[in-house]
Each structure stands twice: as structure tokens, then as C-alpha cells.
Amino acid sequence: MTHEPRTDIGTPTPDELREQVERTRDELGQTIEALAGKADIKAQAKGKAAAVRQQAAEKTAEVSDQIRAKAQHAAQLVNDTTPEQVLDKAGRAASVARANRKPLLVAGVALVILLMVRRSRRSR
């Protein structure tokens, strides 16, 4: 590029005009890209959906942590206020239940069926 001096009346040189044209092209390109981005509804919807998913995941984690903390606190309160004999009996009952799952499941299913039969007879 040659840097020719401006003419006496302030007219830009051909090199200056080329630079102005180049800047204008760049600005126009950027403006077109921005307008295209605003017109792309599908991309905007995807971006919004991603943001909502992220917020939901964060809120879920926060609520989950709160629930876990409250459950631990409640379990601690129950453990602190329940007499030792009751805790021992509950522990033994849980062990027996774990050891005898099938009979307990059969009894539970039988109870549900019995309740359903009684309810259907009442509704007639």
C-alpha cells in the first residue's frame, strides 16, 4: 500500500477508500450474522431449552441435598429420642423381615387382594 498524502481539499486517497470499504464489509458481515442469529428460532429454542435443563438440574440437586439433610436430621432425632429397647426390637424385626421376604410378600399380596375384594363388595 502506498500512503499517498491527501489532496489539499481533504479527499481520501484510494488506499483510504479501500480500507473504508473493507471496514464497511466487515461491519456488514457482523450485522448480517447477528440478524441471522436472531432469526434462527430453532437455535434460540435449543439454547433456551439447554438453559432450562441446566436450571432444573441445579434445582433438583439443591432440593435433593435439602431432603437428604432433613431425612438425616429426622433419623438422628428418632434415634436420640427412642428408647434403646425399642430400637433393639425394631432392629430384630427388620432382620427377621429381611430373612423371610417371600412369606412377607405373600402375606402383603394376600392382604391387598382381601382389601380389594371387600371394597368391591361394598360398592355393589
N, C-alpha and C positions, 0 to 999 in steps of 0.2 A: 504494500500500500504506500502510495506516496502521499505525503502530507503537504498538499498544496495550500498555500495561505488563502484565506478567504478574500474574496474580492472586496473592493472598497465599500460596496453598498451592503455588505453583510449576507450575501447569498452563500448558502452552504456549498461546499465542494462536492464533486461526485463521490468521493470516498465517504464523506459525512452522510450523504444521501443514502448510500448503500448500507451504512451502519444503522441509520434510522429505519430503513426498510426491514433489515434483519431483526431489529428490536421489535418492530411492529408485528412481524411474523411470529416471533416467539410469544409475545403477549397474546396475539390472536389464538395461537395454538393452545395456550394455557386456558384462555377463556372458553374455547370450544370443549376442552377436556372437562372443565368444571361444569359446563352446561350439560354435557353428556352424562356426567356422574349424577347430576340432579334429575335427569330424565330417566335414568335407569332404575325404575321402580323395583324390579326384581332384586337387584343388588342391594338397594336400600332395605327391602323387606328381609333379606338374608342377614344383613348387618344388625337390624333391629332384633330379629329372632335370636341371633347369637348373643346379643347383649341381654335379652330377657332370660335366656337359658343360663347365662353366667350369674345373673342376679338370683335366679331361682336356686341354683346350686349353692350359692353363698348363703342364702337364707335357710335352705334346708340343712346345711351343715351347722349353722348357728342354732337353729331350733333343736336339732338333734343333740348338740352339745348341752343345751339347756335342759332337755328332757333327761339326758343321761345323768347330769349333775343332780337334778331333783330326785331321780329314782335312787341314786346312791345316798342322798341325804335322807330320803324316806326309809330306805333299808337300814341305815345307821340308827335312825330314831326307833324303828321297830326293834332292832337288836338291843338297843340300850334300855328300852322300857319293858321288854318282855322278860318275864321270869325265866331263869335258867332251866327249870323243869319243863316248861312249855317248849322252849327251844329244843331240848333233847328229844321230847316226844315228837315234835314236828320233824326233826331230822330222821328219827327212826321210821316214821310213817312215810317219808319221802323215799327212804332206802327200800322199804317193803314195796312201795308202788313201782319203783324202778325195776325191782327184781320180778314183779308179777304184772308186767304190762298187758299181756294178752288177756288175762281174766278181767282186768280192769277195763280194757277197751270193750270187751264183750258185754260187760255189765253196763257200761255207758251207752252203748248202742241199744241194748235192750231197754234201758230207761227212756231213751229218746223215742223209740218206737211206741212204748207204752203211753207216753205223754201225747204223742201224735194221735194214737187211737182214741184216747179219752177225749181229746179236743174235737176230733171229727164226730164223735158220738154226741157231744154237747151241741154242736152246731146244727144237728138234724132236728 
